[in-house]
Amino acid sequence: MSKVNSASKVEFQSFDTLFGSNSVDFKRDESEKVTEVDLSELFTFKGHPFRVLDDEKMEETVDSIRKYGVLNPALVRPRAGGGYELLSGHRRKRGSELAGLTSMPVIIREISDDEAVIIMVDSNIQREDLLFSEKAFAYKMKNDAMKHQGSKGEKNTADKIAENTGESGRTIQRYIRLTYLINELLELVDQKKLTFGAGVDLSYLKEEEQVWILENIQANESYPTPQQSEQLKQYSSQQKLTADIVQL
């Protein structure tokens, strides 16, 4: 594909004609066109929970883009403040920047906030090596969006989310619980210094109680086990948890 360096947008033939029907990571209407848009007009999705790292995989992406261009168009929607909001293609945009391009192919779609969240999550959730925190906030965003669309009850929406993830509805609920952890404890779960199960149990503690846990970890370099975390959760639910009990 030729690369367009101006701010103007150029419409191409249909996506299937250019790249084949199976190259895109979201469901597409056959009438939708591929459009080349300046990178400066593409903005990160609000609350995007997934990392975009300049790591070895990004180097591979950059090398591919330099050789072949961006073969998979991103999906975007018009942005209230001008330009477009990325629903899928955050890594492709970064790879294009590092490859020295000034534009990339996109499909522009008018779409509601809730639909946009669902597409954004579904386009990224199957990536390898996602952190616990990335999955947690992604599932929460999708869960909230589905509730806004009319699904009732976290269990119901969690089961629906699970249908396309290979996880159980219960596991989805447990991931969402992690979003109630203070940032420092959630980072310890990401680093696998706290187990996933321990993190879920500690998420039920009040913020002040979680701070006690963190202070004890920092002072003693000792991390609560799943059994200890379950006990702490029980003490908290009974209004009996104190800083002294945390130390014990």
Rosetta blueprint (number, residue, H / E / L):
1 M L
2 S L
3 K L
4 V L
5 N L
6 S L
7 A L
8 S L
9 K L
10 V E
11 E E
12 F E
13 Q E
14 S E
15 F H
16 D H
17 T H
18 L H
19 F H
20 G L
21 S L
22 N L
23 S L
24 V L
25 D L
26 F L
27 K L
28 R L
29 D L
30 E L
31 S L
32 E L
33 K E
34 V E
35 T E
36 E E
37 V E
38 D E
39 L H
40 S H
41 E H
42 L E
43 F E
44 T L
45 F L
46 K L
47 G L
48 H L
49 P L
50 F L
51 R L
52 V L
53 L L
54 D L
55 D L
56 E H
57 K H
58 M H
59 E H
60 E H
61 T H
62 V H
63 D H
64 S H
65 I H
66 R H
67 K H
68 Y H
69 G L
70 V L
71 L L
72 N L
73 P L
74 A E
75 L E
76 V E
77 R E
78 P E
79 R L
80 A L
81 G L
82 G L
83 G L
84 Y E
85 E E
86 L E
87 L E
88 S E
89 G L
90 H H
91 R H
92 R H
93 K H
94 R H
95 G H
96 S H
97 E H
98 L H
99 A L
100 G L
101 L L
102 T L
103 S E
104 M E
105 P E
106 V E
107 I E
108 I E
109 R L
110 E L
111 I L
112 S L
113 D H
114 D H
115 E H
116 A H
117 V H
118 I H
119 I H
120 M H
121 V H
122 D H
123 S H
124 N H
125 I L
126 Q L
127 R L
128 E L
129 D L
130 L L
131 L L
132 F H
133 S H
134 E H
135 K H
136 A H
137 F H
138 A H
139 Y H
140 K H
141 M H
142 K H
143 N H
144 D H
145 A H
146 M H
147 K H
148 H H
149 Q L
150 G L
151 S L
152 K L
153 G L
154 E H
155 K H
156 N H
157 T H
158 A H
159 D H
160 K H
161 I H
162 A H
163 E L
164 N L
165 T L
166 G L
167 E L
168 S L
169 G H
170 R H
171 T H
172 I H
173 Q H
174 R H
175 Y H
176 I H
177 R H
178 L H
179 T H
180 Y H
181 L L
182 I L
183 N H
184 E H
185 L H
186 L H
187 E H
188 L H
189 V H
190 D H
191 Q L
192 K L
193 K L
194 L L
195 T L
196 F H
197 G H
198 A H
199 G H
200 V H
201 D H
202 L H
203 S L
204 Y L
205 L L
206 K L
207 E H
208 E H
209 E H
210 Q H
211 V H
212 W H
213 I H
214 L H
215 E H
216 N H
217 I H
218 Q H
219 A H
220 N H
221 E L
222 S L
223 Y L
224 P L
225 T L
226 P H
227 Q H
228 Q H
229 S H
230 E H
231 Q H
232 L H
233 K H
234 Q H
235 Y H
236 S H
237 S H
238 Q L
239 Q L
240 K L
241 L L
242 T L
243 A H
244 D H
245 I H
246 V H
247 Q H
248 L L
